[in-house]
Amino acid sequence: MKAMILAAGLGNRMRPLTLYKPKPLLEVGGKPLIVWHIEKLKDIGVTEIIINSAWLADVLIGALGDGSQFGVNIRWTREAEGLETAGGIINALPLLGTEPFILVNGDVWTTFDFGNVFNFDLKDDLAHLVFVRNPEQHPKGDFTLKEGRAYTFDQNVEGENLTFSGVSVIHPKMFAGLEQGKRPLAPLLKEAMLAGKISAEKMQTAWVDVGTPERLSDLDLQIRQGMYV
């Protein structure tokens, strides 16, 4: 199984920290955010990793290279401007192949064991999403979870409203027939949910959306104090 880490965002909410350093290279606990992901993927045997890049791409690629320093093989895609989540994936499909892959947002941090989704059997589904309890900055959540299935709020299913963690298993078939260009992922997920094609689970481990300098600083302190050992 391959993995893709989304790392092309501008990191506007993180400025001025991201004026000269791409967000995935910001550090917590002594290492860049993206390196935490790379090492977790390596630990479960996922060594073929695709990373997209746009903002300060040369800096990001220069720091991580071909991945050999981490024992993995990193292949890169470049975007002249950020293509958003689905657009970045569509652009990377030639490298991802035709089998399901792990997708991870580069701007989250988690103690979640990626082995839980490694080789997850999608059966006829298009994706398996990992949800988290709604954080303070996103109290209403994104989707509804009920009995292992994901639903849009419009479906009015009585379940638990949760936030998408940015960790998932995706089948390339979700993007079949779609042209390249800027495109968000959420509408595609909602369309697949309406068709009954998305399974999900709730993460029971630590997760942080590292979206502001304050949350970055807080997480760094918590890791250094051993909160997540």
Steps between C-alpha positions, in 0.01 A plus 500: 500500500617851416432820691453863407573791731333827411756777541422769242308746716601863546480487878345846515370453855854419611659822381753642564646152570424384146637799311830323444429144611220275369256397768589127491855588608389684815622300799337350806688280743825558314396387154294636208129421493534308175786286633273367774274368222784360293640309797158361595445380144846342491427320829201318346690408184372775269812619321357637174385852584376770264508861621352795316663841517427859401586773752879509556523167319877520455548544874277201580653273237848611598440402862346156437659402167430150375420374848808281531597670827177359646518160332217574258461595135341844457364604162395858448236687307515875446204734469548845348231610741327296766243268339316432828464150637328310219683696232832405655402134514381497138831655398683220683292207370767387251731440798234357730390224265170314501490356853368664820750725676537665839437874493632727776470876541843647559375758749365268770682315776378179656601196702259291290651171385493508120517122514128511581428604143788322326355267238149589613256304287271755337295227331260703282559828683691796360656611830542429869526814713638547850300749705583679823303672774422854392777740603424832666555691176262273304215416738238387247719244324500388137305176471288252694622159612257217562581128520822531303352706218546869413213732412455863402300725729243532220420131539365573851634177648490478879859424587806680636609817322877498471792669325703341221852445633676522165594130518328262261525221248387607154435303184613673179161412350360796693671728247414307185420725207585823683716755323805659659458836666419659833246285681421438870452149636196559722240512217628169363480342845145626543399364162643161591323508839168565327573188293579299815865456404689633806587312819651669805628462853561728798859554606562430867851647517648850506445731203579867444416722204816710508333799339638797693833600656335470842392139442845420361666641811259323734552166327877539506492562875268206563722260304813622678329456837429137411124534482479264200753234602 
